[in-house]
């Protein structure tokens, strides 16, 4: 597990991490995460898989994962405001086939609509 407190207390503006596979780990340090947000930081939560799993993923599954992610944040007393979160693929797509990369980006594009439903 990453010691998130080190990153949250570094002078950086954006942290990107794999929220698809390791959704809960960022909430292990809630006070540091809150302070990171107060200091203007944002989290790029990679909720869309960038592995072969992208082929079998549905936008409904990912919307449920994102809702669970936000519920975990709220339960930890962490802001779920849009200014704090950016939704991304879980990692780079350079090692994926063009079809897999396209699928990841399509899921990412469809995700906001599915979350609202």
C-alpha positions, 0 to 999 in steps of 0.5 A: 500500500502507498503511504498516501500521507507523503503524497498528500503533504507534498507540494503537488496539485494533482495525484492520479491513482488506480481507483479501479483496483485500489479504490479504498486505499486513498481513504486510509489517510482521511485527515491528510486527504482533507488537508490536500483538498483544502490546499487546492489539490485534486485527485484523478481517480482512475475508475475506468480499468486500463487493463484487459478488464476494460473489454468486459466492463460496462458503464453501469458497473463503473457508475456503481464503482464511482458511486461506491467511491464517493460514498466511501469519501462521504463516510470518511468526511471527505468532500465529494465536490466535483472540484476535488475529483477528476475521473480517468482511466486507471493507468496509461493506455499505451500498452493496450490495443487501439480497440481497448484504448478506444473502449476505455475512452468510450466508457469514460465519456459515458460515465457521467450520464450513467452516474446521474441515472 
